[in-house]
Amino acid sequence: MILVILIAVLFAGGFLVWGVGRRSPLGARWISLLLLSFNLAVTAVFWVQNHDRTSFFGGAWLADISWDWIPSLGIRFHLALDGFSLPLVALTFLLGIMAVVCSWNEIRERVGFFHFNLLFVLAGVTGVFVALDLFLFYFFWEVMLVPMYFLIGIWGHERRNYAAMKFFIFTQAASLFLLIAILALYFINGRYSGLYTFEYFSLLQTPVAGPTAMLLMLGFFISFAVKLPMVPFHTWLPDAHTEAPTAGSVILAGLLLKTGGYGIIRFVIPLFPEAAKEFAPVAFALAVVGIIYGAVIAFSQTDLKRLVAYTSISHLGFVLMGAFAWNEMALQGSLMQMLCHGISTGALFMLAGSLQERIHTRDTSRMGGLWSVMPRMGGVAMLFVMASLGLPGLGNFIGEFLVLMGVFQTSPVTSILGTAGLIFATIYSLAIIQRAFHGENSGRWHPGDLTVREMSILGVMIVVIIWLGLYPQPVFGTVLPALQQLIASTAG
């Protein structure tokens, strides 16, 4: 029942904080923080208790619950957790806590409704990571959409309405491709087996080949690629990040983008292995383009949040590349990249939000010399910028290194081209520090440095990114059995 509890706590808590927030905004903040802390503690204890268990594909997962929901349509309430989804669920609650704390003073209007939407987004993300009935998966996929639209549209910055509508149109249009592909697979499986079901394990056995398999695979792939996001479907992301409140940017970059990578690894390739293999060269090309394009465009930005947003396009190109390499090393790298990108980019957005709150601008051309007056922020920013460029000893290096090594086994040319992203990452990462914190304080800024509250949450993220960089074995030990069985499921 752990999976039901984790999701139910978020849904019920959302309504609770909405009601409490009308009378006590502070109460809504504390309840949200306590509920997410409870979920993270439960997940951490569960992880420790099950770290030596082997989860295997189609068998005894770490947690598995399946109930009849709409049996006449073959729909079940099926949730399951394995070593692949467990770290992502833990990341969801960790970044959820960070989002609540970083918005403590930023959000002053309709606080209860803000936390309602925040908890509902996190409930949808959690459901996406554990749903194994494709109808249920699509339900949670859609649950993420509307609350994030409100987070951007109500509490965002100057052009929030435009950014929220653009986000909604892109993601909703992409979701229609996913829905059509799921329904087509449902009917094809029903005609083949006589059993109409949305069950993941049953649909894995559906014999789909040729053009039909390619079309269905593309339906899944486009939906996940838009959320990842992949060039050329990325244009909603910079606007959404730039206009979203800090908490929205943290959740968007740290979690919603990861649902795209998760969907490709969990669904696209296992359900359509032959079509995915045929499509792999195209996916590699798109990944390389995204890595280089995102890095080059990031360097040209003067809006700090927009700069960090484009770095996400570059970093998540490695996730796409590793997924289609489809070997243990590359998949471990993709997961590690998702985790570490969530931590490092989430921290950079938190720093950008703190900086904007103090000096009321995101324009790096108006900054400079801030290290002299904000040494704590400068030091923390330097560490996460180093993580972003892939400095050894920090988690992002592990993810990108494993992806490139794994891809080299499949496509050496793709791996070599992908390394160009590391060079460009160094350029734009150092540009962030150079423009914002070094040089002359021409704006005569004298803002306050990071507070104890801000240093506390950033300190947790520093510990996590260093731990993942120096001792990633606990994560690898958890995820490897699940990835091995995912690979084995496509071998035949």
Backbone torsions as a table, in degrees:
resi	resn	phi	psi	omega
1	MET	NA	-2.7	-175.5
2	ILE	-58.1	-37.9	-177.2
3	LEU	-69.2	-39.9	177.1
4	VAL	-63.7	-41.9	-179.1
5	ILE	-62.3	-46.4	-177.7
6	LEU	-59.5	-40.9	-179.2
7	ILE	-77.3	-40.9	-179.0
8	ALA	-63.2	-37.0	178.5
9	VAL	-58.8	-41.0	-178.5
10	LEU	-71.4	-43.9	179.8
11	PHE	-65.2	-49.4	-179.9
12	ALA	-64.9	-39.8	179.1
13	GLY	-63.4	-32.6	177.8
14	GLY	-60.1	-46.9	178.3
15	PHE	-67.0	-35.9	-179.5
16	LEU	-63.5	-48.3	-176.8
17	VAL	-69.7	-28.7	176.6
18	TRP	-63.4	-44.0	179.1
19	GLY	-69.9	-44.7	-178.9
20	VAL	-65.2	-36.7	-176.4
21	GLY	-62.0	-22.3	179.1
22	ARG	-67.9	-29.0	-179.6
23	ARG	-105.5	-32.2	-175.5
24	SER	-142.1	94.1	176.6
25	PRO	-56.4	-38.6	179.0
26	LEU	-64.2	-37.8	177.6
27	GLY	-62.9	-39.6	178.2
28	ALA	-62.7	-40.1	179.4
29	ARG	-64.2	-47.3	-177.1
30	TRP	-66.5	-39.2	178.8
31	ILE	-64.0	-43.7	178.0
32	SER	-60.4	-43.2	-179.6
33	LEU	-64.1	-42.3	-179.0
34	LEU	-68.5	-39.7	180.0
35	LEU	-65.0	-43.6	179.5
36	LEU	-69.9	-34.9	175.8
37	SER	-65.3	-39.0	176.1
38	PHE	-61.0	-47.0	-179.9
39	ASN	-63.0	-40.8	179.2
40	LEU	-66.1	-40.6	179.4
41	ALA	-64.6	-43.0	178.2
42	VAL	-61.9	-43.2	179.3
43	THR	-64.7	-42.0	-179.9
44	ALA	-64.3	-44.7	177.9
45	VAL	-61.9	-43.7	178.5
46	PHE	-60.8	-41.6	179.3
47	TRP	-62.3	-45.6	-180.0
48	VAL	-63.5	-41.7	-178.4
49	GLN	-68.9	-24.5	-174.7
50	ASN	-116.6	17.2	-174.9
51	HIS	-65.5	-23.2	-177.4
52	ASP	-103.6	7.5	177.7
53	ARG	-86.3	150.5	177.8
54	THR	-103.9	120.0	173.5
55	SER	-94.7	133.4	-178.9
56	PHE	-129.1	149.2	-170.8
57	PHE	-63.1	119.1	177.7
58	GLY	85.4	-0.8	-178.3
59	GLY	-119.8	-139.1	-175.6
60	ALA	-77.3	98.0	177.6
61	TRP	-77.0	172.0	180.0
62	LEU	-62.4	-35.2	174.3
63	ALA	-149.0	139.1	-175.3
64	ASP	-154.9	125.0	176.1
65	ILE	-138.3	133.9	-176.5
66	SER	-142.6	117.6	178.6
67	TRP	-123.1	150.8	169.9
68	ASP	-65.0	135.1	178.3
69	TRP	-118.0	-63.9	174.3
70	ILE	-129.3	79.1	-172.5
71	PRO	-61.3	-28.1	180.0
72	SER	-63.7	-24.0	178.7
73	LEU	-107.8	4.7	-180.0
74	GLY	73.2	28.9	-178.6
75	ILE	-104.0	127.7	179.5
76	ARG	-122.4	152.3	172.4
77	PHE	-89.6	88.0	-172.7
78	HIS	-116.9	112.1	176.0
79	LEU	-118.0	138.6	178.8
80	ALA	-149.4	149.7	-177.3
81	LEU	-128.9	126.9	174.5
82	ASP	-126.0	-173.7	-175.9
83	GLY	-67.0	-18.5	177.4
84	PHE	-78.6	-43.0	-176.4
85	SER	-84.9	-23.4	-177.0
86	LEU	-58.8	-49.3	178.1
87	PRO	-61.5	-33.4	179.8
88	LEU	-70.9	-35.4	175.4
89	VAL	-65.6	-42.6	177.1
90	ALA	-61.5	-41.2	177.2
91	LEU	-61.3	-37.4	179.9
92	THR	-58.4	-47.7	-177.6
93	PHE	-74.3	-34.2	177.6
94	LEU	-63.3	-49.2	179.9
95	LEU	-70.3	-27.4	174.4
96	GLY	-62.3	-42.9	176.6
97	ILE	-61.7	-45.0	179.9
98	MET	-61.5	-37.8	179.9
99	ALA	-65.4	-40.2	178.4
100	VAL	-65.1	-46.1	-175.3
101	VAL	-68.7	-41.3	-177.4
102	CYS	-71.1	-17.4	177.8
103	SER	-98.2	9.0	-173.6
104	TRP	-55.4	-47.0	-179.9
105	ASN	-101.8	-18.6	-176.7
106	GLU	-71.2	-41.5	-176.3
107	ILE	-93.3	115.5	-177.4
108	ARG	-121.1	-12.2	-179.4
109	GLU	-114.1	137.6	177.7
110	ARG	50.0	52.1	-174.2
111	VAL	-63.1	-42.3	-179.6
112	GLY	-61.9	-43.7	-179.9
113	PHE	-68.4	-33.9	175.6
114	PHE	-59.3	-49.3	-178.0
115	HIS	-71.9	-27.6	171.6
116	PHE	-58.8	-49.7	179.8
117	ASN	-65.8	-38.4	179.5
118	LEU	-62.7	-46.3	-179.7
119	LEU	-67.7	-33.8	178.5
120	PHE	-69.5	-38.0	174.9
121	VAL	-60.3	-44.9	-178.8
122	LEU	-66.6	-34.6	175.8
123	ALA	-64.5	-41.6	177.7
124	GLY	-63.9	-42.8	179.0
125	VAL	-62.8	-44.5	178.4
126	THR	-59.9	-43.8	178.8
127	GLY	-62.4	-39.5	177.5
128	VAL	-59.0	-39.8	-176.5
129	PHE	-75.2	-13.9	-175.6
130	VAL	-125.3	-6.4	-177.4
131	ALA	-77.0	130.8	178.0
132	LEU	-121.2	10.9	164.4
133	ASP	-105.2	125.8	-171.5
134	LEU	-66.9	-27.4	174.0
135	PHE	-67.8	-44.0	178.0
136	LEU	-64.9	-39.7	176.9
137	PHE	-59.2	-44.2	-179.9
138	TYR	-66.4	-35.2	176.7
139	PHE	-59.1	-50.3	179.2
140	PHE	-66.7	-34.1	177.5
141	TRP	-59.0	-39.6	179.2
142	GLU	-77.8	-30.7	178.6
143	VAL	-58.5	-33.4	-179.9
144	MET	-66.0	-26.9	-165.9
145	LEU	-73.0	-56.2	-172.1
146	VAL	-65.4	-46.0	178.0
147	PRO	-60.1	-38.0	178.3
148	MET	-66.9	-35.4	174.8
149	TYR	-58.0	-44.3	179.7
150	PHE	-68.8	-38.7	180.0
151	LEU	-59.2	-40.8	179.0
152	ILE	-76.4	-46.4	-171.6
153	GLY	-71.6	-29.0	-177.2
154	ILE	-96.5	-44.4	-172.5
155	TRP	-108.3	12.4	-179.6
156	GLY	-80.7	-168.6	-174.9
157	HIS	-96.3	-152.8	-165.4
158	GLU	-56.1	-46.7	-175.2
159	ARG	-104.3	38.9	-172.9
160	ARG	-65.5	-36.5	-178.7
161	ASN	-65.2	-42.9	178.0
162	TYR	-63.3	-45.7	-177.8
163	ALA	-66.0	-40.7	-179.8
164	ALA	-65.7	-42.9	179.7
165	MET	-65.9	-40.3	179.1
166	LYS	-64.0	-43.4	175.9
167	PHE	-58.6	-45.5	-177.0
168	PHE	-64.4	-45.2	-177.2
169	ILE	-64.7	-46.7	-178.9
170	PHE	-61.6	-50.6	-174.2
171	THR	-72.8	-34.6	178.6
172	GLN	-69.7	-41.3	177.0
173	ALA	-61.5	-41.6	178.5
174	ALA	-65.2	-36.3	179.7
175	SER	-64.2	-29.4	178.2
176	LEU	-65.4	-36.9	174.5
177	PHE	-60.4	-43.2	179.9
178	LEU	-63.8	-43.9	-179.2
179	LEU	-62.2	-45.1	179.9
180	ILE	-62.1	-42.4	-179.3
181	ALA	-66.1	-40.2	178.6
182	ILE	-63.7	-45.0	180.0
183	LEU	-65.3	-39.8	178.0
184	ALA	-62.9	-42.9	178.7
185	LEU	-65.1	-36.3	177.7
186	TYR	-60.5	-47.1	-178.0
187	PHE	-73.5	-36.3	177.4
188	ILE	-63.4	-43.7	179.0
189	ASN	-64.8	-38.0	179.4
190	GLY	-64.0	-42.3	178.6
191	ARG	-67.7	-32.5	-178.1
192	TYR	-76.4	-46.2	-172.1
193	SER	-103.3	-15.1	-175.2
194	GLY	82.1	-0.9	-178.7
195	LEU	-117.9	114.1	178.6
196	TYR	-88.6	113.6	-175.0
197	THR	-151.2	153.0	173.3
198	PHE	-101.9	9.3	-177.7
199	GLU	-63.9	129.9	-177.7
200	TYR	-56.5	-48.8	-175.3
201	PHE	-68.0	-32.1	176.0
202	SER	-70.6	-41.2	-178.8
203	LEU	-69.2	-24.4	175.8
204	LEU	-61.4	-25.8	-178.0
205	GLN	-90.1	1.1	-177.7
206	THR	-70.5	124.1	-179.2
207	PRO	-80.9	93.8	178.2
208	VAL	-116.5	130.1	-177.5
209	ALA	-144.7	170.8	173.9
210	GLY	67.8	-150.2	-177.7
211	PRO	-59.5	-34.2	179.7
212	THR	-62.0	-45.9	178.6
213	ALA	-61.2	-41.3	-179.5
214	MET	-64.2	-42.9	179.8
215	LEU	-64.3	-44.0	179.0
216	LEU	-65.6	-41.9	178.1
217	MET	-59.8	-42.4	179.3
218	LEU	-65.4	-33.4	176.4
219	GLY	-61.0	-47.0	175.6
220	PHE	-64.4	-47.0	-172.2
221	PHE	-62.8	-44.3	-177.9
222	ILE	-61.4	-42.6	179.7
223	SER	-60.9	-45.6	-179.4
224	PHE	-72.7	-33.2	-179.4
225	ALA	-68.0	-35.5	176.7
226	VAL	-64.6	-39.5	-178.9
227	LYS	-75.5	-24.4	-173.0
228	LEU	-58.8	-50.4	-5.5
229	PRO	-100.7	157.6	-177.7
230	MET	-115.2	138.4	172.9
231	VAL	-62.1	129.6	15.0
232	PRO	-102.1	18.7	-177.2
233	PHE	-98.0	26.0	-169.2
234	HIS	-99.0	-7.6	-164.2
235	THR	-66.3	-18.4	177.3
236	TRP	-72.0	-26.2	-169.4
237	LEU	-67.9	-50.4	-178.3
238	PRO	-58.5	-39.9	179.6
239	ASP	-67.0	-43.2	-179.5
240	ALA	-62.8	-45.2	179.7
241	HIS	-64.5	-43.5	-175.6
242	THR	-64.0	-39.7	-174.5
243	GLU	-93.3	-15.0	-178.0
244	ALA	-70.4	152.6	170.0
245	PRO	-65.5	167.2	-175.5
246	THR	-56.8	-45.7	-179.9
247	ALA	-61.6	-39.0	178.1
248	GLY	-63.6	-40.9	178.2
249	SER	-64.9	-39.4	179.2
250	VAL	-62.3	-46.6	-179.3
251	ILE	-69.1	-40.7	-178.7
252	LEU	-62.9	-51.4	-177.6
253	ALA	-74.0	-40.6	-173.3
254	GLY	-79.8	-26.7	-172.2
255	LEU	-127.2	-53.0	-174.0
256	LEU	-61.4	-38.5	178.2
257	LEU	-64.8	-30.2	-177.7
258	LYS	-71.3	-24.0	177.4
259	THR	-64.5	-28.8	175.9
260	GLY	-66.7	-47.6	177.5
261	GLY	-63.3	-40.9	178.1
262	TYR	-61.0	-44.4	-178.5
263	GLY	-62.6	-38.0	179.0
264	ILE	-64.1	-44.1	-177.1
265	ILE	-74.0	-40.4	-175.7
266	ARG	-79.4	-35.3	-170.4
267	PHE	-116.4	-50.2	-170.3
268	VAL	-59.8	-54.0	-173.3
269	ILE	-76.8	-43.9	177.2
270	PRO	-62.9	-37.3	-178.1
271	LEU	-75.3	-31.4	-176.2
272	PHE	-133.6	64.2	-172.7
273	PRO	-62.2	-40.6	-177.9
274	GLU	-70.6	-43.2	178.4
275	ALA	-64.3	-39.6	178.7
276	ALA	-64.7	-38.3	178.1
277	LYS	-64.4	-40.5	178.2
278	GLU	-67.7	-32.8	-177.4
279	PHE	-84.1	-12.6	-172.5
280	ALA	-53.2	-44.0	179.0
281	PRO	-59.0	-36.9	177.0
282	VAL	-66.7	-43.1	179.1
283	ALA	-62.1	-41.1	177.3
284	PHE	-60.6	-44.3	-179.7
285	ALA	-62.9	-43.4	178.7
286	LEU	-63.5	-38.3	179.1
287	ALA	-63.9	-45.6	179.9
288	VAL	-63.4	-43.7	178.0
289	VAL	-59.6	-44.6	-179.9
290	GLY	-63.1	-41.8	-179.5
291	ILE	-61.3	-48.5	-176.2
292	ILE	-75.9	-45.7	-178.9
293	TYR	-60.4	-48.6	-179.2
294	GLY	-59.0	-40.0	-179.1
295	ALA	-68.7	-43.4	-178.8
296	VAL	-65.4	-44.6	-179.5
297	ILE	-68.5	-34.2	177.9
298	ALA	-59.4	-42.8	-178.0
299	PHE	-61.6	-29.3	-175.4
300	SER	-85.6	-4.2	-175.9
301	GLN	-83.8	144.6	172.8
302	THR	-106.6	-19.5	174.6
303	ASP	-79.1	119.8	-172.7
304	LEU	-60.5	-43.2	-179.8
305	LYS	-68.5	-36.8	178.6
306	ARG	-67.8	-36.2	176.7
307	LEU	-60.8	-49.0	-179.2
308	VAL	-64.7	-35.0	178.8
309	ALA	-61.3	-43.9	179.8
310	TYR	-67.8	-28.3	176.1
311	THR	-64.1	-29.4	178.2
312	SER	-64.4	-39.2	177.8
313	ILE	-60.0	-41.4	179.6
314	SER	-67.3	-49.5	-176.0
315	HIS	-64.2	-39.6	-176.2
316	LEU	-78.4	-9.3	168.4
317	GLY	-61.4	-31.5	176.7
318	PHE	-66.1	-35.2	178.0
319	VAL	-63.9	-45.8	178.3
320	LEU	-61.6	-43.1	-179.9
321	MET	-62.5	-46.3	-179.7
322	GLY	-65.7	-35.6	-179.4
323	ALA	-62.3	-45.8	-176.0
324	PHE	-81.2	-12.1	169.8
325	ALA	-68.7	-33.7	169.9
326	TRP	54.9	50.8	168.2
327	ASN	-134.8	166.4	-172.3
328	GLU	-55.9	-46.9	-175.7
329	MET	-63.8	-45.9	-178.3
330	ALA	-66.4	-40.1	-179.5
331	LEU	-69.3	-38.8	174.2
332	GLN	-61.0	-40.6	177.6
333	GLY	-64.2	-39.7	179.0
334	SER	-62.5	-44.7	178.6
335	LEU	-63.6	-45.5	-179.9
336	MET	-62.4	-37.1	178.0
337	GLN	-65.3	-39.9	178.1
338	MET	-62.7	-45.0	-179.2
339	LEU	-64.5	-49.6	-174.3
340	CYS	-72.2	-34.8	175.1
341	HIS	-63.5	-39.7	177.9
342	GLY	-59.5	-41.3	-179.6
343	ILE	-72.3	-53.2	-172.8
344	SER	-68.8	-44.9	-179.3
345	THR	-72.1	-35.9	174.2
346	GLY	-59.2	-41.9	178.2
347	ALA	-65.1	-40.6	179.3
348	LEU	-64.1	-37.8	176.9
349	PHE	-68.7	-35.3	176.3
350	MET	-64.2	-41.4	177.5
351	LEU	-65.1	-41.0	177.9
352	ALA	-62.6	-40.6	177.8
353	GLY	-65.4	-41.7	177.9
354	SER	-63.7	-39.7	179.8
355	LEU	-66.8	-42.8	179.0
356	GLN	-64.1	-37.5	179.4
357	GLU	-63.1	-30.3	-176.3
358	ARG	-87.4	-43.9	-173.9
359	ILE	-111.1	-2.4	172.9
360	HIS	61.4	35.8	173.1
361	THR	-157.3	151.6	173.2
362	ARG	-112.2	3.2	-175.1
363	ASP	-78.5	110.6	-177.4
364	THR	-67.6	-21.6	178.7
365	SER	-70.1	-16.9	177.3
366	ARG	-96.4	-3.5	-178.6
367	MET	-94.1	-163.5	-179.9
368	GLY	121.5	139.5	176.9
369	GLY	71.8	15.5	-175.5
370	LEU	-73.7	-20.6	-178.7
371	TRP	-62.1	-34.8	-176.9
372	SER	-66.7	-28.0	-178.3
373	VAL	-107.3	-14.3	179.6
374	MET	-134.7	66.5	-175.1
375	PRO	-65.2	-34.6	179.8
376	ARG	-66.5	-45.7	177.9
377	MET	-64.0	-39.6	178.8
378	GLY	-62.1	-42.8	179.5
379	GLY	-66.0	-43.2	179.2
380	VAL	-66.1	-42.5	178.5
381	ALA	-61.4	-40.5	178.6
382	MET	-60.2	-42.7	-179.4
383	LEU	-62.8	-45.8	-177.0
384	PHE	-75.0	-27.1	172.6
385	VAL	-67.2	-39.9	176.1
386	MET	-63.6	-37.5	175.5
387	ALA	-63.5	-42.0	-178.5
388	SER	-62.5	-36.7	-179.9
389	LEU	-83.0	-2.3	174.9
390	GLY	86.5	39.5	179.0
391	LEU	-69.3	129.3	176.5
392	PRO	-55.9	141.3	-175.8
393	GLY	100.9	-12.7	176.3
394	LEU	-117.9	155.0	-167.2
395	GLY	-60.0	-36.6	-177.6
396	ASN	-59.6	-33.0	178.2
397	PHE	-61.1	-42.7	-179.6
398	ILE	-60.7	-46.5	-178.4
399	GLY	-62.8	-49.3	-177.1
400	GLU	-68.5	-37.7	178.9
401	PHE	-63.1	-45.6	-179.8
402	LEU	-66.0	-39.3	178.2
403	VAL	-60.5	-49.4	-177.6
404	LEU	-63.9	-39.1	178.0
405	MET	-66.8	-41.0	179.5
406	GLY	-69.0	-40.0	179.3
407	VAL	-67.9	-33.3	179.5
408	PHE	-58.9	-32.0	178.5
409	GLN	-67.9	-25.2	-177.0
410	THR	-101.9	-44.2	-176.9
411	SER	-146.1	90.5	-178.7
412	PRO	-56.1	-38.5	-179.1
413	VAL	-62.6	-43.4	178.4
414	THR	-61.2	-42.6	179.8
415	SER	-62.8	-43.5	-179.9
416	ILE	-64.1	-43.5	178.6
417	LEU	-65.1	-35.4	-179.9
418	GLY	-64.8	-29.4	178.8
419	THR	-64.4	-20.8	175.9
420	ALA	-60.2	-30.0	177.9
421	GLY	-61.7	-32.7	178.9
422	LEU	-66.7	-36.7	178.8
423	ILE	-67.6	-47.5	179.4
424	PHE	-64.2	-34.9	178.6
425	ALA	-61.7	-38.7	177.1
426	THR	-61.5	-40.6	-178.1
427	ILE	-65.8	-51.8	-176.2
428	TYR	-72.2	-29.9	179.9
429	SER	-67.4	-45.6	177.8
430	LEU	-67.2	-28.9	177.6
431	ALA	-63.8	-35.0	178.3
432	ILE	-59.5	-50.3	-179.2
433	ILE	-65.7	-42.8	-177.7
434	GLN	-60.8	-48.2	-173.8
435	ARG	-73.0	-39.5	-172.4
436	ALA	-89.2	-38.4	-167.6
437	PHE	-113.8	-22.3	180.0
438	HIS	-99.8	177.6	178.0
439	GLY	82.3	-161.9	-176.3
440	GLU	-88.4	140.9	176.5
441	ASN	-81.1	70.6	-174.9
442	SER	-67.8	-25.5	178.4
443	GLY	-83.3	-1.7	-179.1
444	ARG	53.5	43.7	179.1
445	TRP	-74.2	137.6	173.3
446	HIS	-139.5	56.4	-179.8
447	PRO	-78.3	163.7	175.6
448	GLY	-73.2	150.9	179.6
449	ASP	-78.5	179.9	-179.8
450	LEU	-57.7	137.1	179.4
451	THR	-81.8	173.5	177.8
452	VAL	-60.9	-41.0	179.1
453	ARG	-61.9	-45.8	-179.1
454	GLU	-67.5	-41.0	178.9
455	MET	-66.1	-31.4	-179.9
456	SER	-64.6	-48.5	-177.2
457	ILE	-72.5	-37.4	177.3
458	LEU	-69.1	-31.8	176.3
459	GLY	-62.4	-39.3	176.3
460	VAL	-61.4	-43.2	-179.2
461	MET	-68.1	-33.9	175.6
462	ILE	-63.1	-45.2	179.4
463	VAL	-60.4	-43.1	-178.0
464	VAL	-65.7	-44.5	-175.9
465	ILE	-69.2	-32.8	176.8
466	ILE	-73.2	-41.2	178.1
467	TRP	-59.9	-45.2	179.0
468	LEU	-65.8	-28.0	179.0
469	GLY	-79.1	-31.8	-176.1
470	LEU	-99.0	-31.1	-176.4
471	TYR	-142.8	71.1	-178.8
472	PRO	-81.3	-1.0	-172.7
473	GLN	-56.8	-39.8	177.6
474	PRO	-57.6	-37.1	177.6
475	VAL	-69.3	-45.6	179.9
476	PHE	-62.2	-40.0	179.2
477	GLY	-63.6	-31.6	178.8
478	THR	-76.4	-42.2	-170.3
479	VAL	-86.2	-28.4	-170.6
480	LEU	-58.1	-47.3	179.9
481	PRO	-58.1	-38.6	179.6
482	ALA	-66.7	-42.1	179.6
483	LEU	-67.1	-37.6	178.4
484	GLN	-60.2	-41.1	-179.1
485	GLN	-75.9	-30.2	172.6
486	LEU	-61.6	-44.7	178.4
487	ILE	-63.9	-41.8	-179.4
488	ALA	-64.0	-30.4	-177.5
489	SER	-67.6	-20.5	-179.3
490	THR	-102.3	0.6	-173.6
491	ALA	-72.1	-30.7	-176.8
492	GLY	-83.9	NA	NA
